[in-house]
Amino acid sequence: MKLEALEASNEVGACHCSMCRGWSGGPFIEVDCGTFVEFTGQDSISVYDSSPWAERGFCSNCGTHLFYRIKQTGQTIVPVGIFPADDALTFKRQVFIDEKPHYYSFAEETQDLTGEQVFAMFGGGD
């Protein structure tokens, strides 16, 4: 499966919400790819509604997590591990910092947003 993301950011983020941690087995380390994202092998992608405002996609053949997508805008967030290693990527933000467990932390200084701040900026949650 290949990914084409013409609007992919070079900024990496981490989501600490309980849903992402359950989905990814830890913090969801991601890249915002904007609204133009295409995968080859569309017939192998399964999508499920993970909340009233978002959906998640995964490969039905291998189980790889492929994206988190905001339903209203189509903004697609992709796990950073799908991309080849890239020295241009920079860890910039952490969201749902108020749900981050105490047993891990990152050394980089980042923009840290609580869940309430995320919902205020982007909508959803209600």
N, C-alpha and C positions, 0 to 999 in steps of 0.2 A: 504494500500500500504506500502510495506517495502522497505528499501534501504540497499544495500550492497556496501560499499565503502572501499576496502582494503587499498587504498593509502590516506585516509583522513588525512589531516593535523590537528594539534591541534592549529593552528593559525587561528584567525578570522580576516576578513577584511571587509571593507565597501567601496562600490562604490557610488559615488555621481553624476555620469553622469545623464543627463536629462532622458535618456531612462530607466535606472534602477530605478530612482525615480518615473517615471511614471508607471512602471511595479509593483513596490513594495509599492508605496504610501509614500515612504521616502527613506532614504539611504538603499541600498541593503546590508544587513549584511550576510556575507557568509563564507563558508569553501571550500577551494580548495580540491577536492576529487581525483585529478589525472585523469587518463584515464580509470581506471577500476571501473565503476559504473554500478550497475544493480538494477533495480526496479522490484518488483513483480507487476503483473497487467499491463503489457506492453500495453494491448489492451485499457487501460484507459488513456494512455499518448498521448497528442496532442503536436506536435512540430511545431513551426513556425520559419521562417528565420527572425531574428530581425535586421540583418545587413549583409553585404556581407561576414563577417568573423565569425559570431556567430549565434546560434539558441537558442531558449528558449523552455522549456517544462513545461507543466502544466497538472494536472489531469482533464480530461474532465468530470468526475463525480462531483467533489467537487470544482474545480477551484484552488486548491492549487498550488502555484508556486513550481516547482520541481528542475529546473536546468537552468543554463546558460552554453552553451557548445561552445568551440572554434572549428569551423568546421575542420580546417587544422590539428589539433593535437588530438582532442577528449578530451582535458582537460575539466573537468566538475566541475563547481562551483555550490554549493548547498546552499540554504538558511540555516543559522544556526538553525533556529527554527524547522527544520525537525529532528534534532538530539535531543536526551534526554539531559536534563541539565547536564553539565559536568564541574566540577571545573578545569579540566586540560586544558580547552580552554583559550587562551590568545588573546586579541585584539592587533594585531600587525601592520596593515597597512590600509591606506586609499588611494583610487585611484580616479582620476578625482577630486582632491581636488580643482582645479580651477573652477569647476562647482558647488561646495557646496554652497547652499544658506546661507545667513547670519543668519537666524533665528534658527539654531541649531549648537551645537558643542559637541565634546566628550572630557572628561577630561583626558583620557589616552594619554600618549605620544606614537605616532605611526610613522612609516615610511609613509610619505606623498608624493604621486606622482601626477603630473599633467597628463592630458590626453595625451599631447605630449610625456611625459616621458614613459607612459604606452605603447603607440604605438611604440616608439623606442625600448623598451625592448622586446615586444611580437609580433610586427608586426600588421598589420591591419590598418584601418583608411583611407587608400588610395584607 
